[in-house]
Amino acid sequence: MCGRFTLSSDKKVEEKFGIEIKPSFNIAPSTNVLVLDKNLKPAKMKWNYSPTWANQPLNIINARSETLYEKPSFKNTERCIFVADGYYEWVRNSEAKQPYHISLHSHRPFAFAGLWETWSEE
């Protein structure tokens, strides 16, 4: 998953999910985000993840699908869906990083796969 994403289609989100959101063009880790739980019900959760056995917060924001079932960190996780309408990819140009906003041509919401554990739910 990306390190920053957007959810600015407030009217489209309200029509589709029946939930009001404040449009955001810079959603970062550790903020509350709109997700759909395993029953496809809208919920707000904090975007970070630490396994229950961690002595201190690990604040993991990415997982690889190819190793998901091998890593002990993700052993007892539930699935969810992050709702977004764009994300940023960064490209290094000589000295600086340049963000590029990626979205669907229609700017309609789409989804990222997510993981969570019951104890970390907000």
Buried (B, 14 or more C-beta within 10 A) or exposed (E): BBEBBBBBBBEBBEEEBEBEBEEBEEBEBEEEBBBBBEEEEBBEBBBBBBBEEEEEEEEBBEBEEEEBEEEEBBEEBEEBBBBBBBBBEEEEEEEEEEEEEEBEEEEEBBEBEBBBBEEBBE
